[in-house]
Amino acid sequence: MFLPALIAFGLAAGYLRFGRRRVLNWGATEDEIATPMPGDDILPDARLQTTRAITIDAPRDCVWPWLAQMGPRPRGGAYTYDWIERRLGIDIESTDRVLSEFQHLEPGQTLGMNEKGQGIVVLDVEEERFLVLQWTPARSTWAFALYPAEGGGTRLVSRNRLPGSGPLFRLGMFAFMEPGSLVMERKMLLGIKERAERLARERESAVAAPSEAAR
C-alpha cells in the first residue's frame, strides 16, 4: 500500500509543480492569462479558471461563424471528439459547413439541452468579438473572445471558470477534469482553426476567380 501511495503522491506533486499551469493555460500568453475577459464578473468567486488560446490565420469574420453555430444537433457541434460527447449524453455532430440558420445569437438563448436537463445558455454576445456562455445547472461559464493576432490573423481565446469547493472538488479537478478538458478543448480550438483558415482560403479564391476570368 505504501508504494502505490508514494507513486500517486509523486505524480500529483509533479503535476502541480510542472504540468498544471500548462494544462490550464494551453497556448495562452501571460498577458492573455492575466487580462480580464467578458463574463469574468459572473463568477467572481470561481475556484478554477482555464485560459486557452490559438492563433488563426484568418480574419475574425471567418472565425466567428464556427463559434456562433456551436451546440448539439441540429447546430454545428463542437469540432472535437464527437464520440466522447455522445458517450456523455450529448447528441452532437461537428460540421464542416457554415450553417446560415444558426448565425444569430441572443442573450438568454439556450443552445441545446440533454435528457438530464443540462444545457448551455448565452449570457452575452457581441458579433465577431466575444461570446459568453453558462452551463446549467452547474453555473460554470465559458467565454470566447477574438483579438487581432500579432503579425495578422486572429487570436481565439477561450476561458472556463468553475465554482466549487472542498477536497472532492479539488481531487476531481486534478485527476479528471483538468487534463480531460485540455484534450477536448485543444481539439476544439484546432478544429475551429482548420475550418476558419479553409473558409478564408475559399473566400480569397472566390474573389480572385472573376479577376482571373477577366484577363
QUINORQUI-V366521 format. One record per backbone hydrogen bond with DSSP energy under -0.5 kcal/mol. NH is the residue of the N-H (numbers start at 0). CO is the residue of the C=O. If there is no record, write none. Layout:
((NH CO) (NH CO))
//
This chain:
((4 0) (5 1) (6 2) (7 3) (8 4) (9 5) (10 6) (11 7) (12 8) (13 9) (14 10) (15 11) (16 12) (17 13) (18 13) (18 14) (19 14) (22 18) (23 19) (24 20) (25 22) (27 24) (32 28) (33 29) (34 30) (39 36) (41 38) (42 38) (42 39) (43 40) (45 42) (46 161) (47 161) (49 159) (50 23) (51 157) (52 25) (53 155) (55 153) (57 55) (61 58) (62 58) (62 59) (63 59) (65 62) (66 62) (66 63) (67 63) (68 64) (69 66) (70 76) (71 110) (72 90) (74 71) (75 68) (76 70) (81 79) (83 80) (84 80) (85 81) (86 82) (87 83) (88 85) (89 84) (90 88) (91 89) (94 75) (98 96) (99 97) (101 98) (102 99) (104 102) (107 121) (108 105) (110 119) (111 109) (113 117) (116 113) (118 135) (119 111) (120 133) (121 108) (122 120) (122 131) (123 131) (125 129) (128 125) (129 125) (130 143) (131 123) (132 130) (132 141) (133 120) (134 139) (135 118) (138 134) (140 160) (141 132) (142 158) (143 130) (144 156) (145 128) (146 154) (148 152) (151 148) (153 55) (154 146) (155 53) (155 153) (156 144) (156 154) (157 51) (158 142) (159 49) (160 140) (161 47) (169 165) (170 166) (171 167) (172 168) (173 169) (174 170) (175 171) (176 171) (177 172) (179 175) (180 176) (181 177) (182 178) (183 179) (184 180) (185 181) (186 182) (187 183) (188 184) (189 185) (190 186) (191 187) (192 188) (193 189) (194 190) (195 191) (196 192) (197 193) (198 194) (199 195) (200 196) (201 197) (202 198) (203 199) (204 200) (205 201) (206 202) (207 203) (208 204) (209 205) (210 206) (211 207) (212 208) (213 209) (214 210) (214 211))
//
